[in-house]
Amino acid sequence: MSTFLNISQIGKTFQTDDGDFEALQNVDLKIDQGDFVTLIGHSGCGKSTVLNIVAGLLDVTTGGVFLENELITEPGPDRAVVFQNHALMPWLTVYENVAIAVRSVFRGQKTKAEMDDWIKHNLALVNMSHALKKLPNEISGGMKQRVGIARALAMQPKVLLMDEPFGALDALTRAQLQESTMAIHRELANTVIMITHDVDEAVLLSDRIVMMTNGPSATIGEVIDVPLERPRDRLQLAEHPQYNHCRRLVLDFLYRSQAVTHDEEGATEVNEEDVSAAA
């Protein structure tokens, strides 16, 4: 059986004023349909570059990305992106922000009534049915991000790409959106690739955690499976030995990566605060 999403030996080199900069080298990852995969690593390790290549926003220098055996060469509605910045149109209502995506994808395929139902359905998935007529400046940051997720889901993508979608939110709102993301994934069984700097978030949400080496020439350092049953309860997992084992593996990798960086810079030790800030 062929791989659903095949990131095959990709490399990316950027042209800069100082010469060529190799951001990625031989990144190789196979993702099954319905997988929830997170990418984690220190800043500058190429996580967003990988995501943008899968989205079709960047081309590759070497290798290729294949979705259901089709080479990705440009953006498409089969891959929707949720950015850290919600990127809502400030002059449009919550409903209209989602409607833009729905009309662009389903015009000629759904009737107006069907599109209306679909827009409301996806806003209901993220608990935003009460705010259909509100403008972005009338809702909180967490609500804006919910609308961004609804807009992406409304495109009915084969792959949902999330670039630190909760990074700018307060801890409580972040936890609420993590719960919503798990509930949506459970209901839709969609394929998700998400970037995060939060170790606990990665373990809570993921089927697999992909840990990137430091750049330049970043690549996949280690991949760990998260064999925790779903649905997951964060309070119960806090004392779960497998949860803490996975968390320890990620932290160990980040410690070792930080140690390499410090050694290259002439530092002599690594402290937990450094890694916690990066992770």
C-alpha positions in Angstrom: 0.0 0.0 0.0 1.4 3.4 -1.0 2.2 6.1 1.6 -0.5 8.8 2.0 1.9 11.7 2.4 5.5 11.0 1.4 8.2 13.7 2.2 11.0 12.1 0.2 14.6 13.2 0.8 13.8 16.9 0.5 16.5 19.6 0.7 16.1 23.3 0.5 18.8 25.8 -0.3 18.1 29.6 -0.2 20.1 32.2 -2.2 21.3 34.9 0.0 23.6 37.9 -0.3 26.3 35.9 1.5 25.9 32.9 -0.8 23.9 29.7 -0.7 22.3 28.8 2.6 21.2 25.1 3.0 18.3 25.1 5.4 17.2 21.5 5.0 19.1 18.3 4.0 17.6 14.9 3.3 14.4 15.2 5.2 12.5 11.9 4.8 9.2 11.2 6.4 6.2 9.0 5.6 2.8 9.9 7.1 -0.3 7.7 7.0 -3.8 9.0 6.5 -5.3 10.1 9.8 -1.9 10.6 11.6 -1.3 13.5 13.9 2.4 14.4 13.6 4.2 17.3 15.3 7.5 18.8 14.4 9.6 20.1 17.2 13.1 21.5 17.6 15.0 24.7 18.4 14.5 27.9 16.5 16.0 27.8 13.0 15.8 24.1 12.6 13.7 24.3 9.5 10.3 23.3 10.8 8.4 26.0 9.0 10.4 25.4 5.9 9.2 21.8 5.9 5.6 22.9 6.5 5.7 25.5 3.7 7.1 22.9 1.3 4.3 20.5 2.0 1.8 23.4 1.6 3.3 24.2 -1.8 4.4 27.7 -0.7 8.1 26.8 -1.3 9.7 24.6 -3.9 12.3 22.1 -3.0 16.0 22.1 -4.1 16.2 18.3 -3.9 13.7 15.5 -3.4 10.0 15.9 -3.5 6.7 15.7 -1.6 4.0 13.4 -2.8 0.3 13.4 -1.6 -1.4 10.2 -2.7 1.4 9.7 -5.2 0.9 13.1 -6.8 3.9 15.5 -6.7 3.2 18.7 -4.8 4.4 21.7 -6.9 2.0 24.5 -5.8 -0.6 25.4 -3.1 -3.9 23.6 -3.3 -7.2 23.2 -1.3 -6.1 19.7 -0.4 -3.6 21.2 2.0 -4.9 24.0 4.3 -2.6 26.0 6.6 -3.4 27.5 10.0 -0.7 30.1 11.0 0.2 31.4 14.4 -1.3 34.7 13.2 -5.0 34.0 12.5 -4.8 36.1 9.2 -8.6 37.0 9.3 -9.9 39.7 7.0 -10.7 42.5 9.6 -13.6 43.9 7.5 -15.4 40.6 7.2 -17.5 38.9 9.8 -16.7 35.5 11.4 -19.1 33.9 9.0 -17.8 35.7 5.9 -14.2 34.8 6.7 -15.0 31.2 6.5 -17.3 31.7 3.5 -14.4 33.0 1.4 -12.7 29.7 1.7 -15.8 27.7 1.1 -16.8 29.6 -2.0 -13.4 29.3 -3.5 -13.3 25.6 -3.1 -16.9 24.5 -3.5 -18.4 27.0 -6.0 -20.2 24.9 -8.6 -20.1 21.9 -6.4 -22.4 23.0 -3.6 -25.6 25.0 -3.7 -25.8 28.3 -1.7 -27.8 26.5 0.9 -25.3 23.7 1.1 -22.4 26.1 1.4 -24.3 28.0 4.2 -24.9 24.8 6.1 -21.2 23.8 5.6 -19.9 27.1 6.9 -22.1 26.9 10.0 -21.1 23.3 10.5 -17.4 24.1 10.6 -17.9 27.1 12.9 -19.9 24.8 15.2 -16.9 22.4 15.3 -14.8 25.1 16.9 -17.6 26.4 19.1 -18.1 29.7 17.3 -21.7 29.4 16.3 -22.6 32.3 18.7 -20.3 34.8 16.9 -21.3 34.5 13.2 -21.9 38.2 12.7 -19.0 39.5 14.8 -16.0 41.2 13.3 -12.5 40.0 14.2 -11.9 43.1 16.4 -15.0 42.1 18.5 -13.7 38.7 19.5 -10.7 37.4 21.6 -7.4 36.1 20.2 -8.4 32.5 21.0 -11.7 33.0 19.2 -9.9 34.4 16.1 -7.7 31.3 16.0 -10.8 29.1 16.3 -12.2 30.9 13.2 -8.9 30.3 11.4 -9.1 26.6 12.2 -12.7 26.5 11.0 -11.8 28.2 7.8 -9.1 25.6 7.1 -11.3 22.7 8.0 -14.1 24.1 5.8 -11.8 23.6 2.7 -12.1 19.9 3.6 -8.3 19.4 3.1 -6.6 16.0 2.9 -3.9 17.5 5.1 -4.2 20.2 7.8 -1.0 22.1 8.4 -0.7 24.1 11.6 2.3 26.4 12.2 2.5 27.0 16.0 -1.3 27.9 16.0 -1.5 28.4 19.8 1.9 30.0 20.3 0.6 33.5 20.9 -2.2 32.5 23.3 -2.5 32.5 27.0 -2.1 29.2 28.8 -5.8 28.7 29.5 -6.9 29.5 26.0 -4.1 27.3 24.6 -5.4 24.4 26.7 -8.9 24.9 25.5 -7.8 24.9 21.8 -5.7 21.8 22.4 -8.9 20.1 23.6 -10.8 21.3 20.6 -8.1 20.1 18.3 -8.2 16.7 19.8 -12.0 16.5 19.5 -11.9 17.6 15.9 -9.2 15.1 15.0 -11.2 12.4 16.8 -14.4 13.3 14.9 -12.8 13.9 11.4 -9.8 11.5 11.5 -8.0 14.1 9.5 -4.2 14.1 8.8 -2.4 16.8 10.7 1.1 18.1 10.7 1.7 20.7 13.4 4.7 22.7 14.5 5.1 23.4 18.2 7.8 24.5 20.6 5.8 23.1 23.6 6.9 19.6 24.6 3.7 18.8 26.6 1.6 19.9 23.7 3.5 17.6 21.3 3.0 14.6 23.6 -0.6 15.4 24.3 -1.7 15.7 20.7 0.6 13.5 18.6 0.7 10.0 17.3 4.3 10.7 16.4 6.8 13.5 17.3 9.4 14.4 14.7 12.5 16.0 16.2 14.6 18.2 14.0 18.3 18.8 14.3 19.7 22.3 14.5 20.3 24.2 11.3 21.9 24.9 8.9 21.4 21.7 6.9 18.8 20.6 9.4 17.2 17.1 9.1 15.2 14.7 11.1 17.1 13.7 14.2 14.7 11.3 15.8 11.1 10.2 15.5 9.2 8.8 18.5 5.8 7.1 18.6 3.3 8.3 21.3 1.4 5.0 22.1 -1.2 6.7 24.3 -4.8 5.7 23.8 -7.3 8.2 22.5 -9.3 10.1 23.7 -6.7 11.6 26.0 -7.3 13.4 29.3 -4.5 15.8 30.2 -5.1 15.5 33.9 -4.9 11.7 33.8 -1.9 11.8 31.6 0.1 14.0 34.0 1.0 10.9 36.0 0.9 8.4 33.2 4.3 6.6 32.8 4.2 6.4 29.0 3.3 10.1 28.8 6.3 11.0 31.0 8.6 8.6 29.1 7.8 10.3 25.8 8.2 13.7 27.4 11.6 12.7 28.7 12.7 11.5 25.3 11.8 14.8 23.7 13.5 16.8 26.4 16.6 14.7 26.2 16.8 15.3 22.5 16.4 19.1 23.0 19.0 19.1 25.8 21.5 17.3 23.5 20.7 19.7 20.6 21.2 22.6 22.9 24.5 21.2 24.1 25.8 21.0 20.5 24.8 24.6 19.9 26.5 25.7 23.1 29.6 23.8 22.3 29.8 25.4 18.9 29.5 28.8 20.6 32.1 28.0 23.2 29.7 27.4 26.1 30.5 24.9 28.8 27.1 23.8 30.1 23.4 23.5 29.4 20.8 24.5 31.9 17.1 23.6 32.1 15.9 27.2 31.6 17.6 27.4 28.2 15.9 24.3 27.0 12.6 25.1 28.5 12.6 28.5 26.8 13.4 26.8 23.5 11.0 24.0 24.0 
